[in-house]
Amino acid sequence: MTYRVLITDDEERMRRVLAMVFDEMKDIKVVTSSDCITTLDYLDKERFHLIITDLKVQEMGMLEFLRAIKSKVLDLPIIVISAYSSVGSVIDIMKEGVFDYLTAPFEKEMLKLAVKRALKVSRLAIENKHLRQELESQYNFSNIIGNSPRVVDALRLVGEVSRTDSTVLITGESGTGKELITRAIHYNSNRAGGPLIALNCAAIPENLLESELFGYEKGAFTSAEKTKKGRFELAAGGTFFLDEISEMSAAIQAKVLRVIESKELERLGGTETIKSDVRIICATNKNLEDLVKQGKFREDLYYRISVFPINLPSLRERVEDIIPLSKYFLKRFSVKMGKAPITLSKEVERLLLHHKWEGNIRELQNVIERAVILCKGNIITPDHIPTSIVKGLSSNIKDKTQTLDNGVQFDIPPHGLSLDALEKQLVTQALEKSKNNKTKAAKLLGLTRGTFRYRLQKYGLSN
């Protein structure tokens, strides 16, 4: 990586001295400027990783100059060098976010050390910015795969609630994408610039869960050698995702309820009241209403967290999304493993459509990843699919096959299917077999041309 450093000094000799120091440092390109107006103009046109400037500024005051720089590039490190300064002036410029201050004359090694530290900060800022952009792009609603009615409805709700700070409860079977939806809500909200802190309540032993949530003070218990912030504090200004909230004990449920109600908490062993500025998103694969009736979950906490409930359908309830999701994972893992584009054979598509998918999207993802690893060519065949899925289809056909009036055999899978999705597939196949001749396609399905035209419009296939 080549770093670009901008040196601003009204003395040509100082500009030359500084430039000579950088001649000894690899991967650094230096640009010099004699006045602040030119410097600000450079910042409008080019990207720099560091600015080094003298304290004397002719065209405007130093503080005004520093603020002008920050208004253009907020996270750009600035090193100030000057032979004339007072304690007051140093304090003033440090308040403006200056990274370091050096008094001339200085040793070259001191400047080099300051520059290396500043460039490291600059690199991390750039990496964090790119990572956040990737995250925001990854969790854009348009990147969440699914066209089934229930998924579309869920995404509509996600879009509505993202613009608020309301508490959200996401329900659904394991593997349906509850964490993905949480990230979509966070990165499309006004808290996107804050942290997203997640905690799986089922993965933390009960005796440790309280300290993970609320933190503790030094000496609160035997092994508390230093103060530790809890997840509620770490999520300040952002979102706290409480996964599997149904696994909390009654005592911890009461404390979580207090934080949600009062927006305040105390660390274990502490007396200081700490404000809790967090947006809460909870998730569970259990029916909380049933747990409330059984006395296993607090009713008041349930109503506090279910301000805006969102239910995610199982993969069995969104059969029409199985193939699009499979192709998405196929492309993702092919790129990740450096393989040429891979496609699914028709036999594999049939296997995937008839499988029960008890593990939902997570199971499908694992199956496709395994298939990509095993595939040596450019097409996924049944040989790349777990034998349990292949045998499962044979069993379904043997046990569940029914004969239609026209002699065609058709098996309804145990978990059911989407009639709309099946009808759309039949209409598409009829068009393919008739080479897009709508009259012949309608005849293949035993439909009148008018009825067939209605089906085309219904499924967006009229063009």
BAROLO-722094 format. One record per atom (N, C-alpha, C, O): residue in one letter; x negated, y, z negated. Coordinates in steps of 0.2 Angstrom, whole numbers, plus 5000, padded with zeros to 4 digits. Each point is the difference from the previous one (the first is absolute). Example, Ala and Ser with C-alpha at 12.3 -4.5 7.8 and 13.67 -1.06 7.14 Angstrom:
2
A493449724961
A500450065000
A499650065000
A499549994997
S500750065007
S499650064999
S500450054997
S499750064999
# end
This chain:
463
M499649945000
M500450065000
M499650065000
M499550014996
T500650045008
T499650065001
T500450064996
T500650015001
Y499150024994
Y500350054996
Y499850075003
Y499550015002
R501050034998
R499950075003
R500050054994
R500550004996
V499050045003
V499950044995
V500050075002
V499650025005
L500850034993
L500050075002
L499650044995
L500250004994
I499350045008
I499650044995
I500250075002
I499950035006
T500350014989
T500250075001
T499550044995
T500050004994
D499650055009
D499650044997
D499850065004
D499949995006
D500150074991
D499950065004
D499250015001
D499850045005
E499849924992
E499350005001
E499749955005
E500149944998
E499650085007
E499849955005
E499549954997
E500049945002
R499650094994
R499449964997
R500349944996
R499849945000
M500750084996
M500449954995
M500349945005
M500049944998
R500350085007
R500349965005
R499549955002
R500249945001
R499250085001
R499549965003
R499749954994
R499949945002
V500050094992
V499849954995
V500549954998
V499849945000
L500850075000
L500549954999
L500149955005
L500049944999
A499950085007
A500049965006
A499549955000
A500049945002
M499450094996
M499449955000
M500149954995
M499749945001
V500650074993
V500149954995
V500449945003
V499949944999
F500650085006
F500549955003
F499649965005
F500249955002
D499350085001
D499649975005
D499749934997
D499949955004
E500050054990
E499749944996
E500649954998
E499849944998
M500850085003
M500649954999
M500349975006
M500250045004
K499949904996
K500349975006
K500750015000
K500450014995
D499949985011
D500750005001
D500450074998
D500550004999
I499150055002
I500350074998
I499850055006
I499550005002
K501150035000
K499950055005
K500250074997
K500550004997
V499150055004
V500050064997
V500350055005
V499750015005
V500850034992
V500250065004
V499950064995
V500250004995
T499650065008
T499850054996
T500550065002
T500250015006
S499950044989
S500450065001
S499750054996
S499849994994
S500250075008
S499750064997
S500650044996
S499850054996
D500849945005
D500550034997
D500749964999
D500049955003
C500450074992
C500649964998
C500550005005
C500449955001
I499650105004
I500550005005
I499949955005
I500449965002
T498950035000
T499849955004
T500249934997
T500249955004
T499650044990
T500149944996
T500749985000
T500249945002
L500350114997
L500749985000
L500249985007
L500549965001
D499250075004
D500249995007
D499849935002
D500349965003
Y499150024994
Y499749935001
Y500549954997
Y500249955003
L500150064991
L500449954997
L500749995004
L500349954999
D499950105005
D500650005004
D499949955006
D500449975002
K498950035000
K499949965006
K499749934999
K500149965004
E499550034991
E499649944999
E500149974993
E500350044995
R499649905004
R500049974993
R499349994997
R499649985003
F500450044991
F499450004996
F500149964994
F500549994997
H498949985000
H500049964994
H499850044994
H500149984994
L499550085007
L499850044995
L499850075002
L499850015006
I500350034989
I499850075002
I499550024994
I500149994994
I499350055008
I499650034996
I499950075001
I499950025006
T500250024989
T500150075001
T499750044995
T499949984994
D499850085007
D499750054995
D500650034997
D500650015002
L499250024992
L500550034996
L500250075003
L500650034998
K499050005005
K500150075003
K500449995007
K499849975004
V500850064996
V500450005006
V500250075001
V500250044996
Q499649985011
Q500150075001
Q500750025002
Q500250054998
E500149915006
E500750025003
E500550004995
E500550035001
M499549924994
M500550004995
M499749974993
M499449985000
G500950024995
G499749984994
G499949935000
G500449965003
M499250014992
M499849935000
M500749964999
M500149955003
L500250074992
L500649964998
L500550005005
L500349955001
E499850115003
E500550005005
E499749955006
E500449975003
F499050034998
F499749965005
F500149924998
F500249965005
L499750024989
L500149934998
L500749985001
L500249955002
R500350104996
R500749985001
R500249995007
R500449965002
A499350085002
A500150005008
A499849935002
A500349975004
I499150014994
I499749935002
I500549954998
I500249955004
K500050054989
K500549954998
K500650005003
K500449955001
S499950115001
S500650005004
S500049975007
S500549975002
K498950025000
K499949975007
K499849924999
K500349965004
V499350034991
V499849934999
V500049994993
V499550014996
L501049965001
L500150004992
L499549964997
L499750014995
D500149935008
D499649954997
D499250015002
D499749954999
L500150105004
L499450015002
L499550024995
L500150064997
P499449905001
P499550024995
P499650075002
P499850005005
I500150044990
I499650065001
I499450004995
I500250004994
I499250025008
I499550014996
I499850075000
I499850025006
V500150024989
V499850075000
V499350004997
V499849974995
I499850075009
I499350024998
I499950074999
I500250045005
S499549984990
S499950074999
S499450024995
S499949964995
A499750095006
A499550024995
A500350054996
A499750024994
Y500950015007
Y500350054996
Y500749984998
Y500450005004
S499649994989
S500749984998
S500050014992
S499550014997
S501150005001
S500150004993
S500549944998
S500249975004
V499850024989
V500449944998
V500750015002
V500349955001
G499950114998
G500750025002
G500249985008
G500549975001
S499050055003
S500149985007
S500049935002
S500449975004
V499249994992
V499949935001
V500749974998
V500249955003
I500050074991
I500749974998
I500550015005
I500449965001
D499650105001
D500650025005
D500049965006
D500549975002
I498950025001
I499949965006
I500249924999
I500249975004
M499650014990
M500149934999
M500849994999
M500249945001
K500150114996
K500749995000
K500450005007
K500549975000
E499150055005
E500350005007
E499949935003
E500149995006
G499649964990
G499949935003
G499449995003
G499949965004
V499650084995
V499349995002
V499749944998
V500049994994
F499749975010
F499749944998
F499450004996
F499949974995
D499650085007
D499450014996
D499750075001
D500250035005
Y499449994990
Y499750065000
Y499350004999
Y499849974995
L499750055009
L499350004999
L499750075000
L500250045004
T499349974992
T499750074999
T499449995004
T499549964999
A500350095005
A499450015004
A499550034996
A500250054996
P499249935004
P499749955005
P500249934997
P500049994994
F500049965010
F500249934998
F499549955003
F499750025005
E500349934992
E499649945003
E500449975005
E500649995000
K499049995006
K500449965005
K500349944998
K500649985002
E499149984993
E500449944998
E500650014996
E500549965001
M499550104996
M500750024996
M500550015005
M500649984999
L499250065007
L500550015005
L500349945003
L500649995002
K498949965000
K500149945003
K500549964996
K500549975002
L499450034991
L500449964996
L500750035000
L500549965000
A499650104999
A500650045000
A500449985007
A500649995000
V499050015006
V500349995006
V500349935001
V500549995002
K499149964995
K500249935001
K500649994996
K500549965002
R499550074992
R500649994996
R500750035003
R500549975000
A499450095003
A500550045003
A500349965006
A500649995001
L498949985003
L500249965006
L500449944998
L500449975004
K499450004991
K500349944997
K500750014999
K500549975001
V499650094995
V500750024998
V500450015007
V500649995000
S499150055005
S500350015006
S500249945004
S500650005002
R499049954998
R500149945003
R500649964997
R500549985003
L499550024990
L500649974997
L500650035001
L500549975001
A499550104999
A500650045002
A500349985006
A500649995001
I498950015004
I500349985007
I500249935000
I500649995004
E499149964993
E500249935000
E500750004997
E500549965002
N499650074992
N500650004997
N500650035004
N500649985000
K499250075004
K500550045004
K500249955005
K500649995002
H498949975001
H500249955006
H500449954997
H500549975003
L499350004991
L500449954997
L500750024998
L500549965002
R499650104996
R500750024998
R500450015007
R500649985000
Q499150045005
Q500350015007
Q500249935002
Q500649995003
E499049964996
E500149935003
E500649974996
E500449975002
L499650044991
L500549984996
L500750035002
L500549965000
E499550115001
E500650035001
E500349985007
E500649995001
S498949995004
S500249985006
S500349935000
S500549985003
Q499149974993
Q500249934999
Q500750004997
Q500449955002
Y499850094993
Y500650004997
Y500550055003
Y500550014996
N499450015010
N500550045003
N500649955002
N499949945001
F500750084998
F500649965001
F500049975007
F500349945000
S499550095005
S500049975006
S499549945001
S500149965004
N499550034991
N499549945000
N500349944996
N499749955000
I500950064997
I500349954996
I500449965005
I500550025003
I499349914998
I500349965005
I500749984998
I500149974994
G500450035010
G500749984999
G500550045003
G500150064999
N500449905005
N500550035003
N500749974998
N500550025002
S499549944993
S500649974998
S500450054996
S499750044997
P501049965003
P500450054997
P499850014992
P500050064998
R499849894999
R499950014992
R499350034999
R499950044996
V499649955009
V499450034999
V500150085002
V499750044997
V500649975008
V500250075003
V500350044994
V499850054999
D500749924998
D500350034994
D499650014994
D500050064998
A499549905001
A499550014994
A499650055002
A499850044996
L499949965010
L499650065002
L500350075000
L499750054999
R500949955003
R500450064999
R500050034993
R499950054999
L500249904997
L500050024992
L499350024998
L500050054996
V499549925007
V499350014998
V499950085002
V499750044997
G500549975009
G499950075003
G500350054996
G499850064999
E500849934999
E500450054996
E499750014993
E499950054998
V499949894998
V499750014994
V499350034999
V499850024995
S499949975011
S499350025000
S499950074999
S499550034997
R501050015005
R500050074999
R500150034993
R500150064999
T500149894997
T500250024993
T499449974995
T499649975002
D500650054991
D499649974995
D500449954996
D499749984995
S500849995008
S500549964996
S499649934999
S499649985004
T500649994991
T499849934998
T500349955005
T500650005001
V499049955001
V500249955005
V500049934997
V499549994997
L501049975005
L499949934998
L500149965006
L500550005004
I498949964998
I500049965006
I500149934998
I499649974996
T500950005007
T500149934998
T500049965006
T500050025006
G499949914993
G499949955006
G499549954998
G499750004995
E500449945009
E499549954998
E499350015001
E499850055003
S499849914994
S499350015001
S499849995007
S500249965004
G499350094998
G499850005007
G500450045005
G499949995006
T500650044991
T500450045005
T499750075002
T500350045004
G499249984992
G499750075002
G500150054996
G500150065002
K500049934991
K500250054995
K499450054999
K500250065000
E499249915000
E499550054999
E499950045007
E499850064999
L500349915006
L499950045007
L500550065000
L499950065002
I500749934996
I500550054999
I499950054995
I500150065001
T499649924994
T499750054994
T499550055003
T500150064999
R499449915005
R499550045003
R500350055005
R499850065001
A500749915003
A500450055005
A500350064996
A500050055003
I500349934992
I500450064996
I499450054998
I500150065000
H499449914997
H499550054997
H499750045005
H499950065000
Y499849915006
Y499650035005
Y500550055004
Y499750035004
N500949964995
N500550055004
N500350054995
N500550035002
S499349974992
S500350054995
S499550064999
S499550005003
N500850054993
N499650054999
N499449994994
N499650044998
R500449895000
R499549984996
R499449965003
R499649974997
A500450035010
A499649965004
A499250024998
A499649965001
G500350104997
G499350034998
G499849974994
G499450004998
G501149974998
G499849984993
G499949925000
G500049975006
P499850004989
P499849935000
P500649965000
P500650024998
L499349925005
L500649954999
L499749944996
L499549965002
I500750034992
I499849954995
I500549955000
I500650014999
A499149925001
A500549955000
A499849954994
A499449994998
L501149984999
L499949954995
L500549955001
L500650015000
N499249925000
N500449955000
N500149974993
N499549974997
C501150045000
C500149994993
C499949924999
C499949984994
A500349985011
A499949934999
A499349975000
A499949954998
A499650095004
A499349985001
A499650024994
A499449984999
I500950064996
I499750034994
I500349964994
I500650004999
P498949974997
P500349974994
P500350054995
P499950065000
E500749924997
E500450044996
E499650044995
E500250064999
N499349914998
N499650044995
N499650055003
N499750054996
L500249955010
L499650055004
L500450055004
L499750065001
L500949935000
L500450045004
L500150074998
L500050055003
E500149954990
E500250074997
E499450045001
E500050065001
S499349924998
S499550045000
S499850025007
S499850055002
E500449915003
E499950015007
E500550065002
E499850045004
L500849964994
L500550055001
L499850074997
L500150055003
F499849954991
F499950064996
F499350024998
F499950064998
G499649895003
G499450024998
G499950004992
G500449984997
Y499050035001
Y499950004993
Y499450054998
Y499650015004
E500450004990
E499450054997
E499549954997
E500149944998
K499350095002
K499449974997
K500249974993
K500250044996
G499749905002
G500149974994
G500749984998
G500249984995
A500250025011
A500749984999
A500149934998
A500449984996
F499149985006
F500049934998
F499349985000
F499550045002
T500349904996
T499349984999
T499650015007
T499450024999
S500849965006
S499650015006
S500150065004
S499750015005
A500650044992
A500150075003
A499450044999
A500050044995
E499549955009
E499450044998
E500050075003
E499650044998
K500849975007
K500150075002
K500750015003
K500449965001
T499850114999
T500650015002
T500249985008
T499550015004
K501049974997
K500249975007
K500750035002
K500550004996
K499550035010
K500750025002
K500449955003
K499749955003
G501050054996
G500449955002
G500250015007
G499950065003
R500549905000
R500250015007
R500550065001
R500050035005
F500449984990
F500450065001
F499650065000
F500250055004
E499349964993
E499650065000
E499650005007
E499950055003
L499849894999
L499650005006
L500450025006
L499850025005
A500949974995
A500450015005
A500350075000
A500450025004
A499350034992
A500350074999
A499950035007
A499550005003
G501150034999
G500050045006
G500249955006
G500150035006
G500049914993
G500149955005
G500649964999
G500550024997
T499449915004
T500549955000
T499749944996
T499549985001
F500950004994
F499949944996
F500449945002
F500750015000
F499149945003
F500349945003
F500049944994
F499549974999
L501150024998
L500049954995
L500449935004
L500650005000
D498949965002
D500349945003
D500249944995
D499750004995
E500849965007
E500249954995
E500250034993
E499849974995
I500650085005
I500150044994
I500449954995
I500150014994
S500349945009
S500449964996
S499649964995
S500349974995
E499050025006
E499649964996
E499850044993
E499649974996
M500650095003
M499850044994
M500449974994
M500549985001
S499150024993
S500449984994
S500450064998
S500050065003
A500549924993
A500550054997
A499750064997
A500250065001
A499249934995
A499750064997
A499750055005
A500050064999
I499649915006
I499750045005
I500550045004
I500050055002
Q500649915000
Q500650035003
Q500250074997
Q500150055003
A499949944990
A500250064996
A499650065001
A500250065001
K499149934999
K499550055001
K500050035007
K499950065001
V500249905004
V500050025007
V500650045001
V500050065003
L500649924994
L500650045000
L499950074997
L500250055003
R499449964992
R499950064997
R499650055004
R500150065001
V499449915003
V499650045004
V500450025006
V499950065002
I500549905001
I500450025005
I500550064998
I500150045004
E500249954990
E500550054998
E499650074998
E500350055002
S499249944994
S499750074998
S499450025004
S499850064999
K500049905005
K499450025004
K499450014996
K499550045001
E500449934993
E499550014995
E499849934998
E500449955000
L499050044997
L499749944997
L499550014995
L499750065000
E500149894996
E499450004996
E499649945001
E500349955001
R499050064999
R499649945001
R500049964994
R500250034994
L499749915006
L500049954994
L499450034995
L499550025002
G500749994992
G499650034995
G499950075000
G499650034996
G500850015008
G499950075001
G500650034997
G500649974999
T499450105000
T500550044998
T500250065005
T500550034999
E499049985006
E500150055005
E500649985005
E500049945002
T500550114999
T500549985005
T499750035007
T499850055001
I500349905003
I499750015007
I500650015005
I500449955000
K499650105004
K500550005005
K499949955006
K499449995002
S501149985000
S500049955005
S500350035007
S500649995001
D499150045003
D500250025007
D499949955005
D499650005004
V500949954996
V499949945005
V500749995003
V500550014997
R499549965009
R500649985003
R500049924999
R499549975002
I501050004996
I500149934998
I500349965006
I500650025002
I499149935000
I500349955005
I499949934996
I499549984999
C501149995001
C500049934997
C500249955005
C500350025005
A499549924994
A500149945004
A500149944996
A499749994995
T500849975008
T500149934996
T500349955006
T500350025004
N499549924995
N500349955004
N500649964996
N500349955002
K499950084992
K500549974996
K500650055000
K500050065002
N500649914996
N500650045000
N500050034993
N500249974995
L499750105005
L500050034993
L500750004997
L500050004994
E500550015010
E500650004997
E500249944996
E500350004995
D499549945008
D500149944996
D499650004994
D500249974995
L499150055005
L499650004994
L500350054995
L499949984994
V500450075008
V500350054995
V500649964997
V500150004994
K500349965009
K500649974997
K499749944996
K500349994995
Q499149985006
Q499749954996
Q499650034994
Q499849964996
G500250115004
G499650034994
G499350005001
G499650014995
K500149975011
K499350005001
K499750065003
K499450015001
F501050045001
F499850065002
F500450064998
F500649995000
R499150064998
R500450064996
R500550035006
R499850025005
E500849994993
E500550035004
E499850075001
E500150035006
D499750014989
D499850075001
D499450015005
D500050055004
L499549904995
L499550015005
L500249985007
L499750035005
Y500749924996
Y500349985006
Y500350065004
Y499850025006
Y500650024990
Y500350065003
Y499550055002
Y500150045004
R499449974992
R499550055001
R499649995006
R499850045004
I500049894998
I499649995005
I500449995007
I499750005005
S500949984994
S500449995006
S500450065003
S500649995002
V499150074997
V500350065003
V500149995007
V500550025003
F499049955001
F500149995007
F499749935002
F499549995001
P501049974999
P499849935001
P499949985008
P500450035004
I499149944998
I499949975007
I499949935000
I499649974996
N500849995007
N500049935001
N499749985006
N500250025006
L499249944994
L499749985006
L500249935002
L500049954995
P500350035011
P500249945002
P499449955000
P499550025002
S500749914997
S499549955001
S499949995008
S500450035004
L499149944998
L499849995007
L500649955003
L500150015006
R500249954990
R500549965002
R500750045002
R500449985004
E499650084993
E500650055002
E499850055006
E500450045001
R499049955001
R499850055006
R499649965005
R499550015002
V500949935000
V499649965005
V499850035006
V499549985003
E500950075000
E499850045006
E499350044999
E499750025005
D500049984989
D499450044999
D499449954999
D499450025000
I500749915000
I499549965000
I499550005005
I499450004999
I500850005007
I499550005006
I499750075000
I499450005001
P500950064999
P499650065000
P499550004994
P499550035001
L500749954993
L499550004995
L499449955001
L499550024999
S500749935004
S499449955002
S499650035005
S499449994999
K500850045006
K499650035005
K499650064997
K499450015002
Y500950034993
Y499650054997
Y499449974996
Y499450035000
F500749924996
F499549964996
F499549975005
F499450004999
L500849985006
L499649975005
L499550055003
L499449985001
K500850085001
K499650055002
K499550024995
K499450015001
R500950004993
R499650034994
R499449954999
R499450024999
F500749915000
F499549964999
F499549985006
F499449994999
S500950025007
S499549995005
S499550055001
S499449995001
V500850084997
V499650055000
V499550004995
V499450015000
K500849974994
K499649994994
K499549955001
K499450014997
M500749935006
M499649955001
M499650015007
M499649955001
G500550105002
G499650015006
G500249965006
G499549985004
K501149994996
K500249965005
K500450035006
K500250064999
A499849915007
A500450035005
A500749994999
A500249974995
P500250075008
P500750004999
P500349935000
P499849965005
I500650024990
I500349945000
I500850005000
I500350054997
T500049905006
T500750005000
T500349944997
T499749954999
L501050055000
L500349944997
L500449965006
L500350035004
S499649914995
S500349955005
S500850004998
S500250024995
K500249965010
K500750004999
K500249954995
K500450014996
E499249935004
E500149954994
E499850034993
E500449984996
V499150065004
V499950034993
V500550054998
V500250004994
E500150045011
E500550054998
E500649964998
E500350024995
R499849925008
R500649964998
R499949974992
R500550004996
L498949985003
L499849984993
L500150054995
L500349994995
L499550075007
L500050064995
L500750024999
L500250024994
L500249985011
L500750024999
L500449954996
L500550024997
H499349925003
H500449954996
H499849984993
H500349964996
H499150075002
H499749994994
H500450034994
H500350065002
K499749924992
K500450034995
K499750064997
K500350054998
W499049965002
W499650064998
W500250014992
W500250064999
E499749894997
E500250024993
E499550054997
E500250044996
G499249975007
G499550054998
G500150065004
G499650054999
N500949965005
N500150065004
N499450025004
N499749965003
I500350114997
I499550035005
I499349984998
I499549995004
R500350004989
R499449984998
R499849935003
R499449995002
E501149974998
E499949935003
E499850005007
E499649975003
L500850075001
L500050015007
L499350035002
L499649985004
Q500250074992
Q499350035001
Q499449954999
Q499649995004
N500549974991
N499549954999
N500049945005
N499449985002
V501250005001
V500049955005
V499750035007
V499649975003
I500550094998
I499750035006
I499350014999
I499649995005
E500150034990
E499350014999
E499749935000
E499450005004
R500849954994
R499749945000
R500049975008
R499549985002
A501150045001
A500049985008
A499550045004
A499749975004
V500250094994
V499450045004
V499449974998
V499550005005
I500349984989
I499449974999
I499949945003
I499449985003
L501149974998
L499949945003
L500050015008
L499749955003
C500650105000
C500150005007
C499350025003
C499750054999
K500249915006
K499350015004
K500250035007
K499550025003
G501149984999
G500250035006
G500350065000
G499950054995
N500649965009
N500450075000
N500849984998
N500450055001
I499849894997
I500749994999
I500049964993
I499749955000
I500850064996
I500149964994
I500549955002
I500550015003
T499349934995
T500449945002
T500249964993
T499750024995
P500749935005
P500349974994
P499449974996
P500049994994
D499449995010
D499449984996
D499750044995
D499749984996
H500550095005
H499750054996
H500550024994
H499850044995
I500749935005
I500650014995
I500049944995
I499949955001
P500150074992
P500049954995
P500549945002
P500650015002
T499249934996
T500549945002
T500650004996
T500549985003
S499550054992
S500750014996
S500550045004
S500649984999
I499250075004
I500550045004
I500249965006
I500650005002
V498949965002
V500249965005
V500549944999
V500549995003
K499349984991
K500549944998
K500650034997
K500549975001
G499550094997
G500650034997
G500550015006
G500649994999
L499250035007
L500450015005
L500349945003
L500649995001
S499049954999
S500349945002
S500549974996
S500549975002
S499450044991
S500549984995
S500650045001
S500649975000
N499450095001
N500650055001
N500449975006
N500650005000
I499049995006
I500449975006
I500349944999
I500649995002
K499149964994
K500249944999
K500750004995
K500449965002
D499550084993
D500650004995
D500550055002
D500649984998
K499350075005
K500550055001
K500250025007
K500450045001
T499449915004
T500250025007
T500849995000
T500349954998
Q500050095006
Q500750005002
Q500150005007
Q499650045004
T500949934999
T500150005007
T500650055002
T500549994997
L499350065007
L500550045003
L500549975005
L499949955002
D500650094999
D500549975005
D499749985007
D500349955003
N499250094999
N499849995007
N499449954999
N499649995005
G500349974990
G499549954999
G499350034998
G499549964999
V500450115000
V499450034998
V499949994993
V500450014996
Q499049965002
Q499849994993
Q499750074997
Q499650035003
F500749994991
F499750064997
F500049984992
F500549984997
D499050045000
D499949994993
D500050064996
D499650055001
I500849964994
I500050064996
I499549994994
I500149954996
P499450095003
P499549984995
P500450014993
P500550034999
P499249934996
P500350004993
P500150074997
P500550014996
H499150045006
H500050064997
H500550055004
H500050064998
G500349915007
G500450055004
G499650045006
G499449995000
L501050055003
L499750045005
L500450065002
L500550014997
S499250045007
S500350065001
S500449995007
S499749985005
L500950024995
L500449995006
L499850055006
L500049985006
D500050084992
D499850065004
D499349985003
D499950015007
A499649974989
A499449995003
A500049945005
A499750005005
L500749954993
L500049945005
L500450025006
L499849985006
E500750064994
E500450025006
E499550055004
E500049995007
K499650054990
K499550045004
K499549965004
K499950015006
Q499949944990
Q499549955004
Q500349975006
Q499749995005
L500949984994
L500449975005
L500150045006
L499949985006
V500350094993
V500150055005
V499350015004
V500050005006
T499550014990
T499350015003
T499849945004
T499850015006
Q500349934992
Q499849945004
Q500449995006
Q499849985005
A500950044995
A500450005006
A499850055005
A500049985006
L499750084992
L499850045005
L499349985003
L499950015006
E499749964990
E499449975002
E500149955005
E499749995006
K500849964993
K500149945004
K500350025007
K499949975005
S500550094994
S500450025006
S499650055004
S500250035005
K499149994993
K499650055003
K500450065000
K500050045005
N500349984989
N500350064999
N500750015004
N500250065001
N500049895002
N500750005003
N500550004995
N500149944997
K500350115002
K500450004994
K500649965001
K500349974996
T499950025011
T500649965001
T499849934999
T500449964996
K499050015006
K499849944998
K499949994993
K500249944997
A499550115000
A499949994993
A500649994996
A500149964995
A500450085006
A500750004997
A500349935001
A500349974996
K499650005010
K500349935002
K499649954996
K500349954997
L499050065001
L499749954996
L500249994993
L500049954997
L500350115001
L500250004993
L500849995000
L500350004994
G500049995011
G500749995000
G500450074999
G500649994997
L499150065004
L500450074999
L500250035006
L499749995006
T500850064993
T500250045006
T499450055001
T499750024995
R500350025011
R499550055001
R500150064995
R499550034998
G501149985001
G500250064995
G499749984993
G499750044996
T500549905002
T499849984993
T499250004999
T499750024995
F500049955011
F499350005000
F499750075000
F499550014996
R500850045007
R499750075000
R500150034993
R499550034998
Y501049954999
Y500150034993
Y499449974996
Y499750044996
R500149895004
R499549984997
R499350035001
R499650014996
L500350015010
L499450035002
L499950074997
L499550024997
Q501150025003
Q500050064996
Q499950004993
Q499750044997
K500649905000
K500049994993
K499349994998
K499850034994
Y499849945010
Y499349984998
Y499550045003
Y499449995000
G500850075003
G499550045004
G499649975005
G499450015001
L501049945003
L499649975006
L500350025006
L499949975005
S500550094996
S500450025006
S499550025005
S500250005006
N499250024993
N499650035005
N499649955003
N499650015005
# end
